[in-house]
Amino acid sequence: MQGAPLAEGDKKMTTVTLEMPDEVFAATRNDPDGLKRDLRLAAAATWYRENRISQEVAARIAGLDRTEFLLAWRAWARIPSS
């Protein structure tokens, strides 16, 4: 894992690399960047729902501002889990 600074004044973030089977992209109809966005939002939304992180931290993980995160979280929370 390697840390990469954000914009000036922001805290550092760590890069995590995941290996995924190639069929994930076809199954999710996503490219690697889209999958990355989806995974960041899913992790942030899950941890926020579990009260493990704040809205601010969740938004940073998802790569969104707080308002965008709350809108995305609301939509994501409505998706029934299987």
N, C-alpha and C positions, 0 to 999 in steps of 0.2 A: 504494500500500500504506500502511496506517496501523497504528501500534502501539496496542494496547489492554492496559492492565494487568490482570493476573489478581488473584487474592486477595492480600491484604496479605502482603508478603514474597516473593511469587513474581516471577519474571522476566517481562518483557514478551513479548508475542507479536505478530506482525505479521499483519494481515488481508490475504488474497489473494483476489481476485475472479476467478472463472472463468465464461466464457460457455459454455453447453451447449445443444445443440439440444433443443427441447421433447420430441422423441421418446425421449430418453434416459430420461425419467421413466417412460414407459409400458413401455419395453423392460426397465428394471431393476425395475419395480414398486416405485418409490420416490418419495418426495416430496423437495423440496430439502434438508430437514434430514437425512433418511435418506441421501441421496446424499453430503452433506457428511461425515457420520460414516463412511460407507464409504470415501470418498476419503482421509480423514485416517488411517484404519486401514491402508489399502492402502499409502499413502506411508510411514508409520511402519514397517510390517512389511517392506516392500521395502528401505528404507534400513538397518534393523536386520539383516536377513538378509545384506546386503552389507557389514556391519561398518562402515558409514559413521557410525552414531550409536549411542549407548549405550541400554540398556534404559530408563533414566530419561528421556532425551530422547524416545525413541520413545513412551513412555507419555504424556508431556506432549503430543506431537503428536496422538496418538490421543484425547486427552481422558480417559484412564483412569489408575488407579493402576498401579503396576508389576505387581502380581499379576494384575489384570484384563487388562493388556496381554499378559502372557505366556500367559494362557489363550486370549485372542483370537488371538494370533499362532500358537499351536500349532494351533488350528482352521483359521486362514487358510492356514498353511503346508501343510496336507494337501490343499488344493484343487488339483487338477492344472491346470497352465497349458496353454493351447491353442497 
